[in-house]
Amino acid sequence: MSLAYCVICCRRLGTSMPSPKRRTYWRDIRNIIFTGSLILGGSLFLTYEILALKKSLTLDTQVVETEKMKSYIYVHTGSSDGRESHGIAWQARKELHKAVRKILAASAKLLQSPFTDTFSTVDVEAHECALWLLLRKSKSEDRTARLEAVREMSEAHRWHDYQYRTVAQACDPRTLIGLARSKDSDLRFFLPPPRLPPLKEDCSTDEELRQLLASLPQTELDECIQYFTSLALSESSQSLAAQKGGLWCFGGNGLPYAESFGEVPSATMEMFGLEAIIKHSEIPTHSDSIEANGGLQLLQRLYQLHKDYPKIQRSIMRVIGNMALNEHLHSAIVHSGWVSIMAEALKSQHIMEASHAARTLANLDRETVQEKYQDGVYVLHPQHRTSQPIKADVLFIHGLMGAAFKTWRQQDSEQVMIAKAWEDEDRYTTCWPKTWLARDCPALRIISVEYDTSLSDWRARCPMERKSIAFRSNELLRKLKAAGVGDRPVIWISHSMGGLLVKKMLLEASKKPEMSTVIKNTRGIIFYSVPHHGSRLAEYSVNIRYLLFPSLEVKELSKDSPALKALQDDFLEFAKDKKFQVLNFVETQPTTIGNMIRLHVVPEESADLGIGDLIPVDVNHLNICKPKKKDGFLYQRTLQFIRETLAKDLEN
């Protein structure tokens, strides 16, 4: 580009050229070229720094002087009525873009060259050099240097606004993911997601979701995927409502009776479509098809449309988290803007939203995370990159109709719980393993798992899905192994039927050579009201089977179940041989289920494993795993067991 071109641009802006005595054309043009390269840095976004141009041009307009500190990003944003604002500031930016466009396009190699000689010929201020040095460092071949660069960026809290935006444009995907997983990163590091493509003509989001489902492969489908796909593609909301029955909630979610038997459910067609998409996304080849058919953009549209429907948003995040298990899809996920969405969600006060985002970002972060977190496996701590060495794992396994988060909340009504949690997490918490335990034992990795269960066949989430304890234990064991469970010392903490799953998992692991480290590193187990010898709930369900139609899971809890007796006998002998440390808690209060049932779900004789301390607690079955306060007996005794059992491991 010739100097005459710059002169023309200056005249258009109403500026004047410097005196001929001060003209050093080639030096100035060289500075412009190097500065243009410095700022573009290989990015596809056009940006520039007017500070370097000041040495070559004297710009007298106040508008351009103001623009030099804020013209850092140029994203096309039209007004709502389709008209643009073409004021003097817009015109100034347009003209300056023309002046530097060719230089920037031809010289975007600076970040690939050594810095030693470059900065000696470039006229930039000191704080600008630091920013670009960090960007250069973030692309180093040295992993330690890259991590250090991301850490320094995340700790930058006094930069100008345009500096954050410059990094947002110039950083590579690896750095962007690292910033998203850094606890203190400023959200200005993340560009807004790209504009979504318009909906197809005469097509709603519901219809596009149906079309996406119809486009997915029909191979490798189990009966449950077929069921949810069929619901989403062929059933109307009215027929769905007619098919649904009551919801018996029990064993961990704290709702003794959530819906009556004639009540119409609130699920929308989007939910059934998303249930099918979730199942499809667990299959790698189907995840490829979701991406190829515009699923990332469609899911983002649904996510934005349903900001007031957290259940839909969480289902969408489950899909993205599953797709992130496939490394060849990472580039598509990043460029579709999902990292920006997850970075914001990770800072949410709502534990479920933050934990879903943490899972997705961990699966994307191959720089610091070796493990892969499959659907239903959530890290409660640490959810960010940390320099704290992790020395042991603590796993939480819920029971029938339980959940990965709500099962482990503090004992209180949900409304009071949320209000108090925002005030002071030491006084109240929505999930005590994430807040209390993580703070008391920061060297732990705390994992909570979630799996679907059904108390009654009337409300089975998938009618063809009849999963026994043996089936579920193998499924969970496979997922936990992928998450690196067994690589460190482990403590298992379980409630209700979750304790039976823990026993079955450990027995199964002992039979598989590839799972030997799980057994070798298991240090102890805490059982919260686990029916080792059966539950009265199963007896009650059999006696009134015309009402409850007990599910397979409940049937397996009956005292005369051969599978339950064999599990107890085999595990007791195994645990004694391995010398596992064991702590058993048991409820002493009856549990009320609706207006019709009040029973002692797990009596003391059933909660007694046969080894370890047995501690009765004055609560019901639902609250046995929900301590009232941090300094109360239930939490403090649990904390004591963890610290004593892992004492040697935490010291090393």
FIRO-157343 format. One line per 4 residues: number of its first residue (from 1); their letters; for each residue x, y, z of C-alpha. Coordinates in nm, 3 decimals, m for minus. Example, Ala and Ser with C-alpha at 12.3 -4.5 7.8 and 13.67 -1.06 7.14 Angstrom:
REM FIRO-157343
1) AS) 1.230 m0.450 0.780  1.367 m0.106 0.714
This chain:
REM FIRO-157343
1) MSLA) 0.000 0.000 0.000  0.140 0.340 m0.095  0.172 0.643 0.128  m0.062 0.826 m0.109
5) YCVI) m0.338 0.592 0.006  m0.284 0.703 0.368  m0.284 1.067 0.254  m0.620 1.021 0.083
9) CCRR) m0.764 0.863 0.395  m0.635 1.147 0.609  m0.788 1.406 0.381  m1.121 1.229 0.394
13) LGTS) m1.108 1.250 0.772  m1.017 1.618 0.768  m0.661 1.562 0.893  m0.326 1.706 0.789
17) MPSP) 0.009 1.545 0.715  0.315 1.627 0.927  0.587 1.865 0.809  0.817 1.731 0.531
21) KRRT) 1.114 1.772 0.765  0.964 1.512 0.996  0.878 1.259 0.725  1.060 0.934 0.756
25) YWRD) 0.837 0.742 0.525  0.986 0.396 0.525  1.041 0.386 0.900  0.683 0.493 0.959
29) IRNI) 0.538 0.252 0.707  0.748 m0.026 0.861  0.606 0.059 1.205  0.254 0.053 1.069
33) IFTG) 0.311 m0.286 0.908  0.464 m0.440 1.221  0.192 m0.292 1.439  m0.079 m0.425 1.208
37) SLIL) 0.077 m0.769 1.228  0.110 m0.741 1.604  m0.254 m0.664 1.653  m0.403 m0.913 1.410
41) GGSL) m0.185 m1.194 1.543  m0.331 m1.453 1.309  m0.690 m1.383 1.416  m0.973 m1.380 1.165
45) FLTY) m1.111 m1.066 1.329  m0.999 m0.722 1.206  m0.859 m0.500 1.478  m0.602 m0.226 1.500
49) EILA) m0.421 0.006 1.739  m0.423 0.376 1.650  m0.148 0.452 1.902  0.112 0.330 1.651
53) LKKS) m0.036 0.541 1.372  0.014 0.861 1.573  0.385 0.864 1.482  0.303 0.879 1.111
57) LTLD) m0.018 1.080 1.103  m0.144 1.377 1.295  m0.517 1.320 1.345  m0.685 1.635 1.461
61) TQVV) m1.047 1.523 1.492  m1.176 1.467 1.843  m1.376 1.170 1.723  m1.072 0.972 1.615
65) ETEK) m0.880 1.065 1.932  m1.169 0.919 2.133  m1.197 0.613 1.911  m0.833 0.513 1.957
69) MKSY) m0.903 0.365 2.301  m1.226 0.187 2.216  m1.217 0.070 1.856  m1.110 m0.277 1.952
73) IYVH) m1.377 m0.498 1.801  m1.602 m0.463 1.505  m1.888 m0.706 1.504  m2.171 m0.636 1.260
77) TGSS) m2.473 m0.541 1.468  m2.773 m0.399 1.290  m3.053 m0.209 1.454  m3.379 m0.387 1.526
81) DGRE) m3.553 m0.216 1.233  m3.273 m0.299 0.991  m3.130 0.054 0.971  m2.770 0.137 1.055
85) SHGI) m2.640 0.437 1.249  m2.392 0.604 1.011  m2.266 0.881 1.237  m1.926 1.046 1.227
89) AWQA) m1.769 0.785 1.458  m1.886 0.507 1.228  m1.745 0.691 0.927  m1.409 0.741 1.103
93) RKEL) m1.378 0.372 1.177  m1.477 0.282 0.822  m1.208 0.503 0.670  m0.936 0.380 0.905
97) HKAV) m1.033 0.021 0.830  m0.976 0.087 0.463  m0.634 0.236 0.538  m0.504 m0.065 0.728
101) RKIL) m0.697 m0.356 0.573  m0.429 m0.452 0.318  m0.148 m0.420 0.571  m0.328 m0.641 0.823
105) AASA) m0.416 m0.904 0.566  m0.057 m0.930 0.442  0.129 m0.930 0.771  m0.047 m1.159 1.018
109) KLLQ) 0.262 m1.356 1.115  0.399 m1.168 1.413  0.280 m1.414 1.677  0.466 m1.684 1.492
113) SPFT) 0.796 m1.492 1.511  1.032 m1.427 1.802  0.962 m1.115 2.004  1.323 m1.022 2.068
117) DTFS) 1.372 m0.806 1.760  1.013 m0.718 1.686  0.938 m0.490 1.979  1.256 m0.294 1.919
121) TVDV) 1.106 m0.171 1.590  0.744 m0.129 1.698  0.614 0.179 1.874  0.368 0.046 2.133
125) EAHE) 0.312 0.137 2.494  0.443 m0.088 2.773  0.105 m0.223 2.881  0.030 m0.319 2.520
129) CALW) 0.356 m0.516 2.498  0.257 m0.712 2.811  m0.080 m0.805 2.662  0.068 m0.933 2.337
133) LLLR) 0.352 m1.107 2.514  0.091 m1.300 2.714  m0.091 m1.392 2.395  0.237 m1.509 2.246
137) KSKS) 0.315 m1.705 2.561  m0.029 m1.870 2.553  0.069 m2.024 2.217  0.406 m2.149 2.336
141) EDRT) 0.515 m2.506 2.274  0.590 m2.527 2.647  0.279 m2.640 2.833  0.395 m2.481 3.160
145) ARLE) 0.435 m2.146 2.986  0.088 m2.174 2.832  m0.072 m2.247 3.169  0.114 m1.957 3.328
149) AVRE) m0.004 m1.721 3.053  m0.368 m1.820 3.102  m0.335 m1.779 3.478  m0.189 m1.429 3.439
153) MSEA) m0.466 m1.331 3.198  m0.736 m1.459 3.434  m0.588 m1.251 3.716  m0.593 m0.930 3.511
157) HRWH) m0.865 m0.717 3.671  m0.750 m0.363 3.586  m0.714 m0.377 3.213  m0.897 m0.137 2.985
161) DYQY) m1.215 m0.275 2.834  m1.062 m0.289 2.486  m0.773 m0.504 2.613  m1.008 m0.781 2.725
165) RTVA) m1.181 m0.759 2.387  m0.849 m0.775 2.206  m0.763 m1.101 2.383  m1.113 m1.232 2.306
169) QACD) m1.041 m1.185 1.935  m0.678 m1.293 1.923  m0.658 m1.595 2.157  m0.677 m1.951 2.029
173) PRTL) m0.946 m2.206 2.137  m0.715 m2.372 2.390  m0.656 m2.040 2.566  m1.026 m1.951 2.550
177) IGLA) m1.122 m2.279 2.721  m0.853 m2.224 2.983  m0.988 m1.877 3.059  m1.341 m2.017 3.084
181) RSKD) m1.222 m2.269 3.344  m1.029 m2.008 3.544  m1.225 m1.896 3.847  m1.159 m1.523 3.833
185) SDLR) m1.165 m1.465 3.456  m1.343 m1.153 3.337  m1.640 m1.235 3.112  m1.518 m0.972 2.866
189) FFLP) m1.265 m1.232 2.751  m1.551 m1.408 2.573  m1.710 m1.282 2.255  m2.088 m1.313 2.219
193) PPRL) m2.189 m1.627 2.026  m2.212 m1.577 1.649  m2.547 m1.472 1.508  m2.770 m1.775 1.468
197) PPLK) m2.893 m1.868 1.120  m3.256 m1.777 1.054  m3.524 m2.038 1.101  m3.630 m2.220 0.790
201) EDCS) m3.933 m2.073 0.617  m4.261 m2.165 0.787  m4.069 m2.370 1.044  m4.079 m2.339 1.425
205) TDEE) m3.807 m2.446 1.666  m4.024 m2.748 1.757  m4.038 m2.850 1.394  m3.663 m2.800 1.347
209) LRQL) m3.603 m3.020 1.651  m3.822 m3.289 1.497  m3.631 m3.258 1.169  m3.300 m3.293 1.353
213) LASL) m3.423 m3.609 1.524  m3.549 m3.752 1.197  m3.207 m3.692 1.039  m3.014 m3.891 1.302
217) PQTE) m2.900 m4.249 1.236  m3.135 m4.527 1.336  m2.852 m4.771 1.403  m2.711 m4.860 1.746
221) LDEC) m3.036 m4.752 1.910  m3.152 m4.916 2.228  m3.520 m4.939 2.312  m3.510 m4.632 2.534
225) IQYF) m3.376 m4.407 2.256  m3.643 m4.542 2.023  m3.908 m4.465 2.284  m3.812 m4.101 2.336
229) TSLA) m3.759 m4.046 1.963  m4.105 m4.186 1.895  m4.258 m3.956 2.157  m4.092 m3.649 2.011
233) LSES) m4.176 m3.731 1.650  m4.526 m3.871 1.664  m4.707 m3.788 1.986  m4.908 m3.476 2.061
237) SQSL) m4.891 m3.296 2.394  m5.253 m3.395 2.465  m5.193 m3.766 2.417  m4.875 m3.743 2.624
241) AAQK) m5.069 m3.583 2.908  m5.326 m3.858 2.897  m5.057 m4.125 2.922  m4.881 m3.985 3.227
245) GGLW) m4.957 m4.100 3.575  m4.859 m3.987 3.923  m4.508 m3.930 4.043  m4.390 m4.104 4.357
249) CFGG) m4.079 m3.925 4.472  m3.870 m4.103 4.728  m3.519 m4.170 4.845  m3.334 m3.847 4.806
253) NGLP) m3.500 m3.561 4.624  m3.688 m3.442 4.931  m4.033 m3.434 4.772  m4.249 m3.695 4.944
257) YAES) m4.528 m3.669 4.693  m4.488 m3.437 4.398  m4.788 m3.501 4.177  m5.128 m3.661 4.222
261) FGEV) m5.240 m3.943 4.001  m5.459 m3.742 3.764  m5.247 m3.434 3.727  m5.131 m3.324 3.381
265) PSAT) m4.750 m3.298 3.368  m4.578 m2.973 3.270  m4.337 m3.134 3.020  m4.335 m2.971 2.677
269) MEMF) m4.264 m3.125 2.340  m3.917 m2.973 2.357  m3.843 m3.182 2.665  m3.931 m3.508 2.492
273) GLEA) m3.728 m3.408 2.189  m3.434 m3.322 2.412  m3.464 m3.651 2.600  m3.416 m3.825 2.266
277) IIKH) m3.126 m3.596 2.168  m2.954 m3.667 2.501  m2.969 m4.039 2.435  m2.844 m3.995 2.078
281) SEIP) m2.556 m3.772 2.193  m2.418 m4.058 2.404  m2.327 m4.235 2.077  m2.020 m4.075 1.911
285) THSD) m2.139 m4.124 1.552  m2.476 m3.972 1.640  m2.302 m3.671 1.797  m2.129 m3.621 1.463
289) SIEA) m2.469 m3.620 1.292  m2.609 m3.370 1.543  m2.324 m3.131 1.461  m2.342 m3.190 1.084
293) NGGL) m2.715 m3.113 1.081  m2.685 m2.780 1.263  m2.766 m2.916 1.608  m2.521 m2.688 1.790
297) QLLQ) m2.697 m2.381 1.654  m3.049 m2.518 1.706  m2.973 m2.613 2.066  m2.833 m2.266 2.124
301) RLYQ) m3.154 m2.113 1.992  m3.359 m2.331 2.229  m3.125 m2.240 2.515  m3.185 m1.870 2.457
305) LHKD) m3.560 m1.911 2.411  m3.602 m2.099 2.739  m3.406 m1.883 2.981  m3.694 m1.914 3.227
309) YPKI) m3.709 m2.293 3.198  m3.394 m2.428 3.372  m3.491 m2.790 3.309  m3.472 m2.740 2.932
313) QRSI) m3.144 m2.549 2.963  m2.990 m2.828 3.174  m3.100 m3.090 2.920  m2.932 m2.889 2.643
317) MRVI) m2.614 m2.863 2.851  m2.618 m3.240 2.895  m2.615 m3.279 2.516  m2.324 m3.034 2.472
321) GNMA) m2.136 m3.208 2.754  m2.182 m3.543 2.580  m2.068 m3.402 2.246  m1.759 m3.255 2.416
325) LNEH) m1.646 m3.611 2.491  m1.550 m3.629 2.122  m1.233 m3.426 2.071  m1.283 m3.388 1.695
329) LHSA) m1.599 m3.186 1.772  m1.423 m2.938 2.001  m1.351 m2.690 1.723  m1.718 m2.682 1.617
333) IVHS) m1.832 m2.639 1.978  m1.590 m2.350 2.036  m1.668 m2.168 1.711  m2.043 m2.198 1.764
337) GWVS) m2.005 m1.988 2.082  m2.079 m2.249 2.347  m1.763 m2.174 2.547  m1.886 m1.819 2.610
341) IMAE) m2.221 m1.955 2.730  m2.055 m2.211 2.958  m1.811 m1.954 3.100  m2.105 m1.745 3.215
345) ALKS) m2.300 m2.046 3.344  m2.000 m2.163 3.548  m2.028 m1.844 3.753  m2.397 m1.908 3.830
349) QHIM) m2.521 m1.919 4.189  m2.732 m2.222 4.096  m2.534 m2.538 4.158  m2.698 m2.745 3.885
353) EASH) m2.631 m2.486 3.615  m2.270 m2.435 3.728  m2.203 m2.809 3.756  m2.336 m2.887 3.408
357) AART) m2.115 m2.610 3.269  m1.816 m2.739 3.469  m1.861 m3.086 3.320  m1.872 m2.955 2.962
361) LANL) m1.569 m2.729 3.006  m1.370 m3.009 3.174  m1.442 m3.235 2.876  m1.321 m2.956 2.644
365) DRET) m1.008 m2.880 2.849  m0.759 m3.138 2.726  m0.477 m2.909 2.844  m0.525 m2.985 3.215
369) VQEK) m0.790 m3.260 3.233  m0.712 m3.618 3.136  m1.038 m3.766 3.260  m1.365 m3.766 3.066
373) YQDG) m1.692 m3.704 3.246  m1.978 m3.894 3.089  m2.345 m3.812 3.127  m2.445 m3.819 3.493
377) VYVL) m2.094 m3.779 3.639  m2.040 m3.432 3.790  m1.736 m3.285 3.962  m1.852 m3.073 4.255
381) HPQH) m1.495 m2.976 4.346  m1.275 m2.847 4.194  m1.486 m2.700 3.915  m1.208 m2.465 3.798
385) RTSQ) m0.842 m2.499 3.713  m0.647 m2.506 4.037  m0.291 m2.528 4.163  m0.416 m2.728 4.465
389) PIKA) m0.291 m3.089 4.431  m0.577 m3.340 4.443  m0.484 m3.630 4.667  m0.804 m3.835 4.699
393) DVLF) m1.156 m3.879 4.560  m1.487 m3.880 4.746  m1.783 m4.016 4.551  m2.152 m3.952 4.629
397) IHGL) m2.412 m4.205 4.508  m2.782 m4.120 4.564  m3.071 m4.359 4.611  m3.413 m4.425 4.457
401) MGAA) m3.559 m4.116 4.288  m3.261 m3.918 4.414  m3.041 m3.668 4.231  m2.676 m3.570 4.207
405) FKTW) m2.734 m3.236 4.379  m3.061 m3.219 4.572  m3.004 m3.545 4.758  m2.709 m3.383 4.934
409) RQQD) m2.863 m3.050 5.027  m2.915 m2.916 5.376  m3.233 m3.008 5.557  m3.497 m2.741 5.497
413) SEQV) m3.765 m2.633 5.256  m3.637 m2.537 4.911  m3.753 m2.175 4.933  m3.575 m2.110 5.262
417) MIAK) m3.276 m2.306 5.142  m3.216 m2.086 4.836  m3.267 m1.762 5.025  m3.023 m1.859 5.299
421) AWED) m2.764 m2.001 5.059  m2.725 m1.667 4.889  m2.666 m1.503 5.225  m2.410 m1.734 5.380
425) EDRY) m2.308 m2.081 5.260  m2.156 m2.158 5.600  m2.503 m2.129 5.749  m2.693 m2.285 5.463
429) TTCW) m2.602 m2.474 5.147  m2.777 m2.619 4.846  m2.520 m2.900 4.834  m2.302 m2.960 5.137
433) PKTW) m2.035 m3.171 4.959  m1.966 m2.880 4.720  m1.951 m2.606 4.983  m1.877 m2.745 5.330
437) LARD) m1.670 m3.051 5.242  m1.474 m2.877 4.965  m1.381 m2.598 5.203  m1.286 m2.833 5.490
441) CPAL) m1.090 m3.071 5.263  m0.967 m2.874 4.957  m0.732 m3.154 4.848  m1.028 m3.377 4.755
445) RIIS) m1.191 m3.425 4.419  m1.561 m3.453 4.498  m1.780 m3.634 4.244  m2.155 m3.686 4.250
449) VEYD) m2.328 m3.923 4.008  m2.683 m3.924 3.880  m2.884 m4.207 3.731  m3.252 m4.254 3.655
453) TSLS) m3.462 m4.469 3.882  m3.832 m4.535 3.920  m4.031 m4.624 4.227  m4.339 m4.711 4.029
457) DWRA) m4.377 m4.855 3.680  m4.659 m4.607 3.628  m4.403 m4.329 3.598  m4.103 m4.507 3.448
461) RCPM) m3.912 m4.253 3.239  m3.868 m4.517 2.971  m4.113 m4.810 2.986  m3.865 m5.045 2.817
465) ERKS) m3.590 m4.944 3.059  m3.598 m5.210 3.330  m3.257 m5.179 3.488  m3.149 m5.405 3.772
469) IAFR) m2.892 m5.316 4.037  m2.642 m5.533 3.851  m2.701 m5.348 3.522  m2.674 m5.005 3.682
473) SNEL) m2.362 m5.089 3.878  m2.176 m5.195 3.562  m2.291 m4.880 3.382  m2.179 m4.652 3.666
477) LRKL) m1.851 m4.838 3.713  m1.765 m4.785 3.346  m1.842 m4.413 3.369  m1.646 m4.368 3.690
481) KAAG) m1.346 m4.548 3.546  m1.349 m4.306 3.250  m1.347 m4.024 3.508  m1.025 m4.160 3.658
485) VGDR) m1.179 m4.313 3.970  m0.927 m4.560 4.110  m0.623 m4.351 4.023  m0.630 m4.199 4.374
489) PVIW) m0.747 m4.312 4.718  m1.129 m4.330 4.724  m1.409 m4.295 4.979  m1.762 m4.392 4.874
493) ISHS) m2.062 m4.213 5.031  m2.408 m4.353 4.955  m2.773 m4.314 5.047  m3.044 m4.581 5.038
497) MGGL) m3.024 m4.796 4.722  m2.706 m4.612 4.627  m2.525 m4.816 4.891  m2.632 m5.139 4.722
501) LVKK) m2.491 m5.004 4.397  m2.160 m4.927 4.569  m2.137 m5.281 4.705  m2.218 m5.430 4.364
505) MLLE) m1.969 m5.201 4.187  m1.686 m5.300 4.418  m1.764 m5.671 4.380  m1.774 m5.636 4.000
509) ASKK) m1.450 m5.436 3.998  m1.277 m5.713 4.196  m1.350 m5.954 3.905  m1.200 m5.733 3.634
513) PEMS) m0.821 m5.689 3.609  m0.857 m5.345 3.447  m1.052 m5.229 3.755  m0.801 m5.355 4.011
517) TVIK) m0.691 m5.003 4.108  m1.049 m4.920 4.216  m1.028 m5.195 4.479  m0.667 m5.122 4.572
521) NTRG) m0.740 m4.753 4.637  m1.076 m4.786 4.811  m1.018 m4.670 5.168  m1.365 m4.654 5.318
525) IIFY) m1.744 m4.640 5.271  m2.020 m4.439 5.440  m2.373 m4.583 5.423  m2.669 m4.352 5.496
529) SVPH) m2.968 m4.579 5.575  m2.879 m4.847 5.322  m3.119 m5.148 5.331  m2.855 m5.421 5.336
533) HGSR) m3.120 m5.673 5.443  m3.421 m5.528 5.259  m3.668 m5.243 5.303  m4.021 m5.219 5.438
537) LAEY) m4.101 m5.006 5.136  m4.075 m5.317 4.919  m4.308 m5.509 5.153  m4.557 m5.224 5.152
541) SVNI) m4.545 m5.197 4.772  m4.614 m5.568 4.728  m4.909 m5.555 4.965  m5.073 m5.269 4.775
545) RYLL) m4.940 m5.351 4.429  m5.271 m5.240 4.277  m5.166 m4.884 4.367  m4.790 m4.869 4.335
549) FPSL) m4.698 m5.136 4.080  m4.345 m5.151 4.225  m4.059 m5.113 3.982  m3.777 m5.360 3.938
553) EVKE) m3.556 m5.152 4.168  m3.810 m5.168 4.452  m3.871 m5.539 4.404  m3.500 m5.602 4.448
557) LSKD) m3.518 m5.441 4.793  m3.755 m5.699 4.942  m3.622 m5.906 5.232  m3.676 m6.233 5.049
561) SPAL) m3.487 m6.119 4.739  m3.221 m6.385 4.659  m3.010 m6.127 4.476  m3.010 m5.895 4.780
565) KALQ) m2.909 m6.174 5.018  m2.629 m6.292 4.789  m2.503 m5.935 4.754  m2.494 m5.888 5.131
569) DDFL) m2.316 m6.217 5.201  m2.058 m6.174 4.926  m1.979 m5.813 5.011  m1.950 m5.868 5.386
573) EFAK) m1.686 m6.134 5.331  m1.510 m5.921 5.069  m1.506 m5.604 5.285  m1.366 m5.792 5.582
577) DKKF) m1.091 m5.938 5.364  m0.997 m5.596 5.222  m1.027 m5.430 5.565  m1.239 m5.142 5.437
581) QVLN) m1.325 m4.875 5.693  m1.705 m4.854 5.723  m1.948 m4.610 5.887  m2.324 m4.679 5.896
585) FVET) m2.593 m4.419 5.976  m2.958 m4.517 6.023  m3.283 m4.321 6.058  m3.502 m4.354 6.369
589) QPTT) m3.804 m4.153 6.246  m4.076 m4.274 6.004  m4.105 m4.119 5.660  m4.431 m3.972 5.532
593) IGNM) m4.510 m4.033 5.164  m4.812 m3.834 5.055  m5.123 m3.855 5.273  m5.150 m4.231 5.262
597) IRLH) m4.817 m4.381 5.362  m4.609 m4.340 5.676  m4.344 m4.601 5.742  m3.997 m4.668 5.877
601) VVPE) m3.824 m4.728 5.544  m3.496 m4.881 5.668  m3.505 m5.024 6.021  m3.191 m5.049 6.230
605) ESAD) m3.143 m5.421 6.178  m3.144 m5.374 5.798  m2.897 m5.082 5.804  m2.641 m5.291 5.998
609) LGIG) m2.385 m5.411 5.743  m2.213 m5.632 5.996  m1.892 m5.432 6.018  m1.816 m5.073 6.115
613) DLIP) m1.997 m4.838 6.354  m2.379 m4.820 6.338  m2.507 m4.475 6.443  m2.881 m4.404 6.486
617) VDVN) m2.985 m4.046 6.397  m3.312 m3.877 6.494  m3.431 m3.807 6.137  m3.639 m3.980 5.869
621) HLNI) m3.513 m4.163 5.561  m3.509 m3.857 5.336  m3.313 m3.640 5.580  m3.055 m3.894 5.695
625) CKPK) m2.811 m3.755 5.435  m2.911 m3.389 5.483  m2.740 m3.237 5.790  m2.921 m2.951 5.963
629) KKDG) m2.608 m2.740 6.012  m2.239 m2.749 5.951  m2.141 m2.785 6.316  m2.409 m3.051 6.378
633) FLYQ) m2.331 m3.413 6.461  m2.427 m3.566 6.125  m2.187 m3.356 5.918  m1.908 m3.345 6.176
637) RTLQ) m1.909 m3.723 6.219  m1.897 m3.766 5.841  m1.609 m3.519 5.816  m1.422 m3.695 6.097
641) FIRE) m1.450 m4.030 5.917  m1.318 m3.884 5.590  m1.024 m3.711 5.757  m0.925 m4.012 5.967
645) TLAK) m0.961 m4.261 5.683  m0.756 m4.048 5.442  m0.513 m3.911 5.699  m0.203 m4.077 5.554
649) DLEN) m0.302 m4.000 5.195  m0.367 m3.631 5.264  m0.037 m3.591 5.445  0.173 m3.719 5.154
